[in-house]
């Protein structure tokens, strides 16, 4: 099976991870003060006891699993895990409803959601490209075989030179 170029896969891997890590250093939301992403991450861990409030946090292990699947070239699994991570990340809006608490969402939360979507989108792109690379590889092989056949068919075979027998030569 042919795969997409490893350089492109590496770019997607680094890009999604960079977006995710960046979300930890940006403020996730503002209540009475800005809450950085790493603090929101640890708060999600501590709220693990209260199940409804920890549901959005489950996007983190799903992102990690999707990223590992992307690394291992399991694009279909990475895409599904990335979609699930995106849904879990978006569930923060329904569960916490920060606009009713007087808080505002900030860039950290946005980048965190973008990281979840980007791992799913990267997996989809790589899956699409891999299937097309496979088809292009097949077509290239067929084209090469046709070129070889055309070279064999177009070369005229020289007729063997026959020497005249001495009897025919004497008649002339």
C-alpha positions in Angstrom: 0.0 0.0 0.0 1.4 3.4 -1.0 1.2 6.2 1.6 1.3 9.9 1.4 4.7 11.5 1.6 6.2 11.2 5.1 7.1 14.9 5.1 3.5 15.9 4.8 2.5 13.4 7.6 5.3 14.9 9.7 4.0 18.4 9.1 0.5 17.4 10.1 1.8 15.7 13.2 3.9 18.6 14.3 1.2 21.1 13.4 -1.6 19.5 15.4 0.7 19.0 18.4 1.9 22.6 18.3 -1.6 23.9 18.2 -2.5 21.6 21.2 0.6 22.7 23.2 -0.1 26.4 22.4 -3.5 26.1 23.9 -2.0 25.3 27.3 -0.2 28.7 27.4 -3.0 30.9 26.2 -5.9 31.9 28.5 -8.8 29.4 28.1 -11.5 31.7 29.5 -12.0 34.7 31.9 -14.0 34.5 35.0 -12.7 36.8 37.7 -9.2 36.4 36.2 -7.8 34.8 33.1 -7.6 31.0 33.4 -4.6 29.6 31.4 -5.0 26.4 29.4 -2.8 24.3 31.7 -4.9 25.3 34.7 -8.1 24.4 32.8 -6.5 21.0 32.0 -5.7 20.3 35.7 -9.1 21.6 36.7 -10.6 19.0 34.3 -8.6 16.3 36.0 -9.8 17.3 39.5 -13.4 17.5 38.3 -13.1 14.0 37.2 -15.1 12.9 40.3 -18.1 15.0 39.1 -18.8 13.2 35.8 -20.8 15.8 33.9 -18.1 18.5 34.4 -15.3 16.1 33.3 -16.9 15.2 30.0 -15.1 17.9 28.0 -11.8 16.9 29.5 -12.1 13.5 27.8 -11.2 15.3 24.6 -7.6 15.2 25.8 -7.0 11.4 25.9 -9.0 11.1 22.7 -6.7 13.6 21.1 -3.7 11.7 22.3 -5.1 8.4 20.9 -5.9 10.1 17.6 -2.4 11.6 17.4 -0.9 8.2 18.1 -3.1 6.6 15.4 -2.0 9.4 13.0 1.6 8.7 13.8 1.1 4.9 13.2 -0.7 5.6 9.8 -4.1 4.4 11.1 -5.9 7.2 9.4 -9.4 5.9 9.7 -9.1 5.4 13.4 -7.4 8.8 13.9 -10.2 10.5 12.0 -12.9 8.9 14.2 -11.0 9.6 17.4 -10.4 13.2 16.3 -14.1 13.7 15.5 -15.0 12.3 19.0 -12.4 14.6 20.6 -13.9 17.5 18.8 -17.4 16.7 20.0 -16.2 16.2 23.6 -14.3 19.6 23.4 -17.4 21.3 22.1 -19.5 19.8 24.9 -17.8 22.4 27.2 -20.1 25.0 25.8 -23.2 23.0 26.8 -22.1 21.8 30.2 -20.3 24.8 31.6 -22.2 27.5 29.7 -19.5 30.1 30.4 -21.6 33.0 29.0 -24.2 32.5 31.8 -21.5 32.5 34.5 -20.2 35.9 33.5 -17.1 34.4 31.9 -15.8 34.7 28.4 -14.1 32.1 26.3 -10.6 33.0 25.1 -8.0 32.0 22.6 -6.8 29.0 24.6 -10.1 27.2 24.4 -10.4 28.1 20.7 -6.9 26.7 20.0 -7.7 23.6 22.0 -10.8 23.0 19.9 -8.9 23.7 16.7 -6.3 21.1 17.8 -9.1 18.5 18.1 -10.5 19.4 14.7 -7.1 19.5 13.1 -6.1 16.0 14.1 -9.4 14.7 12.5 -8.8 16.9 9.4 -5.2 15.8 9.1 -6.2 12.1 9.3 -8.9 12.7 6.6 -6.4 14.4 4.3 -3.7 11.8 4.7 -6.3 9.0 4.2 -7.5 10.7 1.0 -4.0 11.3 -0.3 -2.9 7.7 0.6 -5.7 6.2 -1.5 -4.9 8.6 -4.4 -1.2 7.8 -4.2 -2.0 4.1 -4.4 -4.1 4.7 -7.5 -1.4 7.0 -9.0 1.2 4.2 -8.3 -0.9 1.7 -10.2 -1.3 4.1 -13.1 2.4 4.8 -13.2 3.2 1.1 -13.3 0.7 0.5 -16.1 2.2 3.5 -18.0 5.7 2.1 -17.6 4.6 -1.3 -18.9 2.9 0.3 -21.9 6.0 2.2 -22.7 8.1 -1.0 -22.7 5.6 -2.7 -24.9 5.5 0.2 -27.3 9.3 0.2 -27.6 9.3 -3.5 -28.4 6.6 -3.1 -31.0 7.9 0.0 -32.8 11.4 -1.2 -33.3 11.6 -2.8 -36.7 13.4 -6.1 -36.7 16.1 -6.0 -39.4 15.7 -8.8 -41.9 18.6 -11.2 -41.9 21.0 -10.6 -44.7 21.3 -13.6 -47.0 24.3 -14.3 -49.0 23.9 -15.4 -52.5 25.0 -18.8 -53.2 27.9 -19.2 -55.6 25.7 -20.8 -58.2 23.4 -17.7 -58.4 26.4 -15.4 -58.5 27.8 -17.3 -61.4 24.6 -16.9 -63.4 24.7 -13.2 -63.2 
